[in-house]
């Protein structure tokens, strides 16, 4: 089970003595289709059941495998104050007992067929998956439908899992100085957005979550009209849909609450803060508030998101990119530098730069050099080679992603819960071709400015002031 910013043998049917409700005998179902809405996107089949469940099926027959994923449109950004981490906590509990199948039964059934399973939680969604041989895909459907409606939560199991999650927080955040600093950075850079809060929650919040809290969260969000079911692999819609109707069609929708706005005002003025951690080498985290493909409140957000992605690659797209050539090799100001920008989001987000200066270079000087390099990109010339390379770099990642059934499913599930068109990545090549050098420079001048910047200096605990990093 993971926090997100995604193997097989064919065997005979397993005995179900401990979980007789798991019936995946194919001749036991009717092929009658429940009325619903449906559409096709090239090789992608979509359908919405009467209860609101979105279904996406993509056939990829290169291997006799089916990846089944269920994406719930709920994450840490939906959590009320004081209940931070409850989405991630419930993700853990979803692997416990459900009606007719215990935790041990579930694990044993999947492993019997050589399958794999896991889950992940982000600020915007929670997803679960099983990868199984193609002739066993109904097992995954039945398991997911069962625990969507019949999860059993007990105080004893919650208390046990709470200790596991607290240890996870210690290992992934509290005992990792860079992760702890990044958590502090997000809170400063996104003060008005729930996306600035930790996905796993704070230690006091984790401790305070009760079985009643989890039951209410489950009842509120885990319903077919708040979920997307994705199947990718050696499967066709005619085979899959009767099974989907059998297991999910009778589930009841829920009344979903009003969402918390995710927008974060930009250009709030320059903010700089220090984070003192158990580190030996100082570093810095810089973040600009920028639009994504989901920033519908921002005019021209789609083209701006594409331009920001290209700008990111021009600056940090490998050994020939600007940061590597100028700041690391030529000027020798930085030891390392990287950019994080994801245009796939429900709302505006951060264009983040993480860097470590060379010995003898202050964090302030490193920050100034990075800003100067960004300024050179947005105000001076972008070469034809740089634009061609940045487009190729982004598109090559899409090609590699399509080699993985799991990644194909994850892309489709994410696009669905983010409210973006399912052909977003298919149309990306043409969209990138329409982004000009002037578009890239315009978006850089608009957003990558000091009055839109939050910077956190990550300093050793024994450091008294940033001047000591010289």
C-alpha positions as MATLAB code, in Angstrom:
seq = 'XXXXXXXXXXXXXXXXXXXXXXXXXXXXXXXXXXXXXXXXXXXXXXXXXXXXXXXXXXXXXXXXXXXXXXXXXXXXXXXXXXXXXXXXXXXXXXXXXXXXXXXXXXXXXXXXXXXXXXXXXXXXXXXXXXXXXXXXXXXXXXXXXXXXXXXXXXXXXXXXXXXXXXXXXXXXXXXXXXXXXXXXXXXXXXXXXXXXXXXXXXXXXXXXXXXXXXXXXXXXXXXXXXXXXXXXXXXXXXXXXXXXXXXXXXXXXXXXXXXXXXXXXXXXXXXXXXXXXXXXXXXXXXXXXXXXXXXXXXXXXXXXXXXXXXXXXXXXXXXXXXXXXXXXXXXXXXXXXXXXXXXXXXXXXXXXXXXXXXXXXXXXXXXXXXXXXXXXXXXXXXXXXXXXXXXXXXXXXXXXXXXXXXXXXXXXXXXXXXXXXXXXXXXXXXXXXXXXXXXXXXXXXXXXXXXXXXXXXXXXXXXXXXXXXX';
ca = [
       0.000    0.000    0.000;
       1.445    3.261   -1.111;
       1.188    7.001   -0.965;
       1.142    8.474   -4.411;
       3.136   12.641   -5.264;
       1.118    3.151  -10.243;
       3.137  -11.540  -12.480;
       1.116  -14.151  -13.308;
       0.387  -17.873  -13.869;
      -2.736  -19.484  -15.200;
      -4.064  -22.038  -12.737;
      -7.074  -24.161  -12.054;
      -9.950  -22.824   -9.985;
      -9.094  -22.545   -6.293;
     -11.258  -24.156   -3.631;
     -13.464  -21.635   -1.825;
     -14.246  -23.419    1.406;
     -13.361  -20.399    3.530;
     -15.073  -17.845    1.301;
     -17.926  -19.421   -0.607;
     -19.316  -16.042   -1.629;
     -16.438  -15.633   -4.084;
     -18.178  -17.297   -7.009;
     -16.421  -16.748  -10.319;
     -17.939  -19.504  -12.445;
     -18.521  -17.950  -15.851;
     -21.649  -19.904  -16.839;
     -23.499  -18.684  -13.750;
     -24.382  -15.223  -15.065;
     -26.837  -13.672  -17.436;
     -25.616  -11.654  -20.393;
     -28.515   -9.207  -20.143;
     -27.182   -5.623  -20.154;
     -28.477   -3.000  -17.746;
     -29.416    0.236  -19.533;
     -26.566    2.716  -19.288;
     -24.644    5.300  -21.218;
     -21.693    4.180  -23.274;
     -19.113    5.486  -25.717;
     -15.942    4.457  -27.522;
     -12.615    6.286  -27.662;
     -10.636    4.562  -30.404;
      -9.631    1.250  -28.755;
     -11.086    2.310  -25.391;
     -14.612    1.243  -24.454;
     -16.482    3.217  -21.804;
     -19.805    2.708  -20.122;
     -21.608    4.178  -17.130;
     -23.880    1.867  -15.171;
     -27.249    3.051  -13.867;
     -25.752    3.398  -10.377;
     -23.098    5.811  -11.659;
     -20.099    3.461  -11.862;
     -17.815    4.481  -14.712;
     -16.365    1.529  -16.615;
     -13.315    1.710  -18.894;
     -12.078   -1.304  -20.863;
      -9.016   -1.391  -23.086;
      -7.989   -4.552  -24.880;
      -4.271   -5.329  -25.033;
      -3.715   -8.975  -25.918;
       0.070   -9.074  -25.913;
      -0.020  -11.197  -22.745;
      -2.792  -13.316  -21.144;
      -3.174  -10.856  -18.270;
      -5.871   -8.456  -17.084;
      -5.176   -5.504  -14.824;
      -8.254   -4.543  -12.785;
      -8.273   -1.199  -11.018;
     -10.921    0.629   -9.002;
     -10.381    4.355   -8.587;
     -12.315    6.282   -5.945;
     -12.670   10.016   -6.428;
     -11.524   10.866   -2.908;
      -8.155   11.684   -1.418;
      -6.504   13.723    1.284;
      -7.673   17.009   -0.262;
     -11.266   16.032    0.602;
     -10.539   15.503    4.294;
     -11.877   17.892    6.953;
      -9.563   19.652    9.359;
      -8.512   17.265   12.105;
      -9.122   14.126   10.040;
      -5.967   14.264    7.957;
      -4.837   10.870    6.676;
      -8.242    9.196    6.892;
      -8.294    8.350    3.160;
      -4.947    6.607    3.469;
      -6.037    4.919    6.716;
      -9.145    3.534    4.999;
      -6.987    2.291    2.127;
      -5.188    0.090    4.650;
      -8.460   -1.121    6.141;
      -9.802   -2.136    2.721;
      -7.396   -5.086    2.851;
      -9.010   -6.383    6.037;
     -12.127   -8.546    6.329;
     -15.193   -8.079    4.143;
     -18.429  -10.037    4.064;
     -17.703  -13.620    3.024;
     -13.938  -13.190    2.675;
     -11.255  -12.607    5.269;
      -7.960  -10.805    4.897;
      -6.116  -14.131    4.694;
      -8.574  -15.528    2.133;
      -8.137  -12.476   -0.064;
      -4.352  -12.691   -0.051;
      -4.434  -16.443   -0.629;
      -6.829  -16.267   -3.583;
      -4.774  -13.682   -5.445;
      -1.447  -15.419   -4.772;
      -2.890  -18.820   -5.764;
      -3.239  -17.561   -9.329;
       0.147  -15.822   -9.330;
      -1.492  -12.420   -9.201;
      -0.449   -9.136   -7.675;
      -2.401   -6.558   -5.696;
      -1.837   -3.229   -4.050;
      -3.304    0.235   -3.574;
      -2.245    3.852   -3.453;
      -3.586    7.121   -2.085;
      -2.947   10.652   -3.326;
      -4.347   14.062   -2.507;
      -6.927   13.567   -5.276;
      -7.822    9.857   -5.408;
      -7.517    6.407   -3.867;
      -7.001    3.375   -6.124;
      -6.876   -0.409   -5.747;
      -5.684   -3.005   -8.212;
      -5.311   -6.700   -8.949;
      -3.352   -8.203  -11.821;
      -4.477  -11.732  -12.685;
      -4.387  -14.238  -15.541;
      -6.997  -13.257  -18.108;
      -9.230  -16.246  -17.372;
      -9.437  -15.234  -13.692;
     -10.374  -11.554  -14.057;
     -13.905  -12.101  -12.575;
     -12.244  -12.875   -9.238;
     -10.878   -9.331   -9.064;
     -14.274   -7.893   -9.968;
     -16.034   -9.833   -7.249;
     -13.466   -8.907   -4.618;
     -13.630   -5.204   -5.484;
     -17.430   -5.104   -5.643;
     -17.659   -6.954   -2.342;
     -15.378   -4.640   -0.437;
     -16.947   -1.558   -2.046;
     -20.164   -2.487   -0.245;
     -19.373   -5.011    2.509;
     -16.206   -3.941    4.310;
     -16.102   -4.995    7.977;
     -14.448   -2.472   10.289;
     -13.700   -3.398   13.887;
     -12.141   -1.378   16.689;
      -9.534   -4.088   17.223;
      -8.378   -4.090   13.586;
      -8.356   -0.286   13.481;
      -6.201   -0.104   16.607;
      -3.732   -2.616   15.174;
      -3.502   -0.916   11.793;
      -3.118    2.485   13.429;
       0.249    1.373   14.791;
       1.267    0.196   11.323;
       0.363    3.574    9.796;
       2.152    5.507   12.524;
       5.260    3.453   11.834;
       4.821    4.129    8.115;
       4.753    7.844    8.831;
       7.905    7.546   10.912;
       9.712    5.649    8.168;
       8.539    7.727    5.204;
       8.428   11.215    6.712;
       9.493   11.804   10.298;
      12.767    9.879    9.969;
      13.506   11.252    6.479;
      14.743   14.854    6.709;
      14.101   15.686    3.057;
      10.541   14.329    3.233;
       9.860   16.276    6.416;
      11.207   19.447    4.810;
       9.041   18.885    1.739;
       5.980   18.504    3.958;
       6.783   21.866    5.543;
       7.340   23.369    2.092;
       3.916   22.253    0.816;
       2.166   23.819    3.797;
       3.862   27.150    3.052;
       3.476   27.028   -0.739;
      -0.215   25.962   -0.653;
      -1.600   27.752    2.433;
      -5.142   28.042    1.066;
      -5.395   24.616   -0.557;
      -5.969   21.233    1.108;
      -3.323   19.898   -1.273;
      -0.789   21.490    1.065;
      -1.636   18.993    3.813;
       0.179   15.633    4.188;
      -1.539   12.672    2.531;
      -0.694   10.372    5.420;
      -1.832   12.939    7.998;
       0.008   14.176   11.051;
       0.808   11.852   13.939;
      -1.889   13.392   16.213;
      -4.474   13.090   13.422;
      -3.626    9.434   12.805;
      -3.880    8.724   16.516;
      -7.293   10.424   16.752;
      -8.988    8.510   13.898;
     -11.632    6.089   15.200;
     -13.537    3.164   13.757;
     -16.609    5.422   13.542;
     -14.627    8.010   11.560;
     -13.512    5.337    9.112;
     -16.990    3.850    8.797;
     -18.458    7.282    8.038;
     -15.729    8.010    5.481;
     -16.328    4.640    3.850;
     -20.109    5.154    3.734;
     -19.680    8.638    2.350;
     -17.229    8.062   -0.489;
     -17.017    4.354   -1.330;
     -19.939    4.044   -3.710;
     -20.289    3.215   -7.411;
     -21.176    6.792   -8.371;
     -17.828    7.926   -6.940;
     -15.715    5.238   -8.606;
     -14.175    4.253  -11.923;
     -13.538    0.601  -12.812;
     -10.697    0.068  -15.283;
      -9.818   -3.188  -17.051;
      -6.822   -3.366  -19.359;
      -5.369   -6.514  -20.886;
      -6.415   -9.615  -22.738;
     -10.141   -8.919  -22.385;
     -12.897   -7.575  -24.621;
     -16.001   -5.604  -23.544;
     -18.466   -8.337  -24.559;
     -16.779  -10.758  -22.179;
     -16.244   -8.277  -19.355;
     -19.540   -6.378  -19.215;
     -21.800   -9.229  -18.034;
     -19.440   -9.888  -15.151;
     -19.311   -6.183  -14.290;
     -23.096   -5.979  -14.291;
     -23.308   -9.103  -12.127;
     -21.042   -7.836   -9.371;
     -21.396   -4.028   -9.505;
     -24.783   -3.437  -11.085;
     -26.828   -3.919   -7.896;
     -24.701   -1.645   -5.696;
     -26.425    1.517   -4.486;
     -25.112    5.033   -5.179;
     -24.558    7.471   -2.342;
     -25.224   11.169   -1.858;
     -21.821   12.782   -2.252;
     -20.914   15.829   -0.149;
     -19.769   19.170   -1.498;
     -16.066   19.253   -2.335;
     -13.506   21.559   -0.791;
     -12.118   24.008   -3.401;
      -8.575   23.078   -4.429;
      -7.541   26.365   -6.002;
      -4.551   28.249   -4.659;
      -4.134   31.943   -5.539;
      -0.874   32.657   -7.320;
       1.430   35.682   -7.248;
       1.035   36.200   -3.497;
       4.516   37.676   -3.184;
       7.890   36.050   -2.555;
       8.035   33.796    0.508;
      11.225   32.333    1.961;
      11.448   30.082    5.012;
      14.025   27.844    6.676;
      13.568   24.185    7.578;
      16.127   22.834   10.034;
      16.608   19.087    9.602;
      19.081   16.303   10.410;
      21.009   16.855    7.189;
      24.695   17.396    6.557;
      24.341   19.127    3.187;
      22.039   22.153    2.731;
      19.498   22.131   -0.104;
      16.595   24.211   -1.304;
      13.044   23.665   -2.511;
      11.468   26.246   -4.823;
       7.823   26.207   -5.883;
       5.806   28.357   -8.286;
       1.989   28.249   -8.240;
       0.970   27.242  -11.780;
      -2.026   25.858  -13.719;
      -2.561   22.261  -14.820;
      -4.935   20.653  -17.302;
      -7.576   20.656  -14.567;
      -7.330   24.355  -13.708;
     -10.646   25.286  -15.290;
     -10.828   28.625  -13.499;
      -7.725   29.834  -15.366;
      -8.157   31.075  -18.922;
      -6.131   29.159  -21.526;
      -5.043   26.670  -18.838;
      -4.658   23.759  -21.286;
      -2.098   25.455  -23.496;
      -0.303   26.906  -20.491;
      -0.003   23.437  -18.926;
       1.461   22.061  -22.161;
       3.891   24.984  -22.348;
       4.982   24.485  -18.727;
       5.690   20.818  -19.428;
       7.896   21.743  -22.376;
       9.634   24.447  -20.355;
      10.316   21.898  -17.623;
      12.015   19.612  -20.124;
      14.062   22.426  -21.671;
      15.396   23.281  -18.223;
      15.714   19.775  -16.790;
      15.372   17.162  -19.524;
      18.695   15.359  -19.301;
      22.379   15.984  -19.874;
      21.773   18.496  -22.670;
      19.184   20.536  -20.763;
      19.890   24.045  -19.489;
      20.258   23.267  -15.773;
      22.681   20.402  -16.371;
      24.765   22.226  -18.977;
      24.954   25.612  -17.299;
      24.394   25.273  -13.556;
      26.067   21.918  -12.948;
      28.819   21.539  -15.580;
      29.674   25.039  -16.825;
      29.204   27.314  -13.799;
      29.527   24.487  -11.235;
      27.026   26.121   -8.910;
      24.916   23.038   -8.240;
      25.634   19.404   -7.466;
      22.108   18.337   -8.385;
      18.839   19.857   -9.534;
      15.466   18.516  -10.642;
      12.046   19.835  -11.632;
       8.726   18.272  -10.670;
       5.648   19.322  -12.615;
       2.598   17.190  -13.325;
       0.019   18.712  -15.648;
      -2.493   15.943  -14.767;
      -4.366   17.377  -11.793;
      -7.835   18.606  -10.822;
      -6.651   22.140  -10.195;
      -3.626   24.409  -10.127;
      -0.514   22.965   -8.525;
       3.220   23.572   -8.118;
       6.162   23.779  -10.482;
       8.808   22.590   -8.029;
      12.584   22.760   -8.231;
      14.798   20.858   -5.774;
      18.530   21.610   -5.771;
      21.724   21.004   -3.831;
      24.499   23.606   -4.250;
      28.192   22.869   -4.557;
      30.313   23.244   -1.458;
      31.007   26.912   -0.837;
      27.889   28.098   -2.672;
      25.156   29.580   -0.490;
      21.535   28.594   -0.873;
      20.694   32.199   -1.723;
      23.262   32.194   -4.537;
      21.972   28.840   -5.798;
      18.421   30.176   -5.815;
      19.513   33.298   -7.674;
      21.340   31.200  -10.292;
      18.269   29.042  -10.880;
      16.065   32.109  -11.267;
      18.585   33.616  -13.677;
      18.583   30.457  -15.786;
      14.782   30.399  -15.901;
      14.860   34.057  -16.852;
      17.267   33.268  -19.681;
      14.884   30.634  -21.038;
      11.863   32.915  -20.890;
      13.530   36.079  -22.117;
      16.345   34.969  -24.413;
      16.337   32.488  -27.283;
      14.989   28.933  -27.202;
      16.676   26.965  -29.973;
      14.897   24.711  -32.457;
      16.887   21.766  -31.102;
      15.730   22.475  -27.545;
      12.078   22.609  -28.575;
      12.373   19.434  -30.662;
      14.163   17.593  -27.874;
      11.659   18.646  -25.217;
       8.728   17.463  -27.339;
      10.478   14.167  -28.037;
      11.274   13.698  -24.358;
       7.671   14.092  -23.270;
       6.327   11.878  -26.047;
       8.860    9.109  -25.465;
       7.586    8.740  -21.908;
       4.110    8.087  -23.329;
       5.448    5.401  -25.647;
       7.213    3.622  -22.798;
       4.093    3.899  -20.628;
       2.046    2.040  -23.241;
       4.399   -0.930  -22.930;
       2.945   -1.536  -19.481;
      -0.602   -2.791  -18.988;
      -0.518   -1.467  -15.438;
       0.509    2.016  -16.565;
      -2.141    2.096  -19.282;
      -4.773    1.303  -16.669;
      -3.370    3.866  -14.240;
      -3.402    6.588  -16.887;
      -7.027    5.876  -17.772;
      -8.119    5.703  -14.141;
      -6.357    8.923  -13.237;
      -7.796   10.787  -16.215;
     -11.285    9.619  -15.273;
     -11.193   10.689  -11.619;
      -9.453   13.945  -12.517;
     -12.291   14.759  -14.896;
     -10.044   14.937  -17.958;
     -10.829   13.455  -21.395;
      -9.659    9.849  -21.742;
      -7.859   10.727  -24.984;
      -5.812   13.458  -23.276;
      -2.533   11.593  -23.710;
      -3.453   10.380  -27.206;
      -3.977   13.946  -28.380;
      -0.894   15.269  -26.581;
       1.481   14.970  -29.578;
      -0.665   17.286  -31.718;
      -1.206   19.609  -28.766;
       2.535   19.906  -28.139;
       3.147   20.615  -31.818;
       0.933   23.688  -31.465;
       2.996   25.108  -28.579;
       5.477   27.644  -29.886;
       8.652   29.073  -28.401;
       6.773   32.293  -27.666;
       4.082   30.304  -25.818;
       6.740   28.723  -23.617;
       8.380   32.043  -22.904;
       5.037   33.705  -22.192;
       4.037   31.113  -19.607;
       7.484   31.383  -18.004;
       7.225   35.166  -17.772;
       3.744   34.856  -16.307;
       4.318   32.204  -13.638;
       8.052   31.614  -13.007;
       8.527   34.947  -11.320;
       9.804   35.838   -7.893;
       6.458   37.267   -6.752;
       4.972   33.803   -7.424;
       7.734   31.890   -5.649;
       7.955   30.042   -2.353;
      11.432   28.902   -1.326;
      12.444   26.768    1.625;
      16.093   26.462    2.613;
      16.768   23.035    4.126;
      19.533   23.537    6.662;
      21.425   21.391    9.186;
      19.928   21.685   12.661;
      23.099   23.247   14.022;
      22.972   26.049   11.418;
      22.135   29.441   12.904;
      21.345   31.327    9.709;
      21.484   30.882    5.908;
      24.683   32.946    5.861;
      26.498   30.018    7.502;
      26.049   28.005    4.304;
      28.620   30.045    2.440;
];
